[in-house]
Amino acid sequence: MKTAIIGAGYAGLAAAVELTTAGRQVDVFEASRVLGGRARALPINGFSVDNGQHILIGAYTETLRLMRAVGADPDKLLKRTPLRFEFPGEFRMSAPRLPAPLHTAFALLLARGLDWREKRAAIGLMQGLKTDKFRVEPDITVTEWLDRNKTPSRQRRLLWEPLCIAALNTPADRASAQVLANVLRDSLGGRRSASDMLLPQVDLTALFPEPAAEFIAEHGGCVHSGHRVSSLKRAGGAWLVDDMGPFAQIVLAVAPYHLGNLVPDLAHQVEHFDWEPIVTSYFSYPDWVRLPQPMLGVDAGLAQWLFDRGILCGQDGLITAVISAHGRHLDLPTAELERGIHAEIARLVPELPAPLSVQTITEKRATFACVPNLQRPAARTHLPGVWLAGDYVAGDYPATLEGAVRSGVAAARAILSS
């Protein structure tokens, strides 16, 4: 019998592709007409953009593998550059093209904006993690971990805290040091290419979900977009989805806070979670407006990261500002927030004119708060044939595209082995 997958985000489609590749037939149900879940495309002023700007890194091996499997060539769809962390006028770290671990050591040694004491401390911190096999026991907050290692304040502000926010979408004083260590293990502590930045040159729906849906259809499966599932029923040892089926297995790949709507018995699995927002503002300027780099940090500003979609996607004049996690920006009226971010962009672009238009999108529950010792549910549930997939499911990674994809692959492989 077939497998039903509810939710066509990165986790659900990863599970579907993995099962399809193994010869299983799948039906994917998605409430929206646009695939991608919380990483999907939407139109703004004639541009196809995303409901939140995401980047990938070279360590995202499962995402890259599945992209290739469905014919979405990462070399064409992603702009690969060596790791570059830059806050103009304050800090810049670039990873040279040297074999690991020299690329990390030299990136820190040659970083601009840190003195030699701070550089030695940063290298010592990474070396200590490696010696401890990237285990932080007991799990503590990133702030506590930095305190224990006597990390200089400037190094925290310009390196570790921005990395924490970017990777975990959780402020350092709440974020899990162990999960950050997992990310550092696979990126800065991995092979040289693992730390490369992969910046999408297409919208997030075109990056993987649409090619995945085409792959599934070509192999006998079906993606039902615009179909909001309202009921799951157990009948004769199988499952019915809105009276469609029968299905031997069900993969619930919906946002965690929607679990209870489908299966009330599973709501308790995530009732202890807290959530972190992501605010994304799209500024449309005249075509000639360019940032000095495709991606730049903003030190002590309202925005945290700026992306030039003209450089990345050919969307000339479109600048994206991203603000992760809770912060003072949430207390500002939208218009005031947008004026403040425009002033920050103006410090980087001489003679910047007023924006032609601005669109701000706030995902209030973009990710779970990645706090220490968070109990995340397993893929297997107590219900026969029912599995979970999503970036919140138990695993090494925080709520990222790679975390979602890995959870989908894990659920699929568990189904195949069962």
Protein Blocks (a to p, Z undefined) as FASTA:
>chain_A
ZZddehjafklmmmmmmmmmnopacddddfbfbehijaccddeehiacdfbdcdddfklm
mlmmmmmmnopafklmpccdddddddehkaccdddddddfklmmmmmmmpghiafklmmm
mmmmmmmmmmnoopacddddfklmmmmnopafklmmmmmmmmmmmmnopafklpcfklmm
mmmmmmmmmcfklmpccddfbdfklmmmmmmmmmmmmnopacdehiacfbdcdeehiace
ehiacdfbdcdfbdfklmmmmmmmlmmmmmmpccdddddddddddfklccfbfbdcdehi
fblbdcdfklmnopghiacdddehjdfklmpcfklmmmmmmmmmmmmmghiacdfbdcdd
ddfblbacddehiacddfbdcbehiacddjkbgcfbdcdfklmmmmmmmmmmmmmmZZ
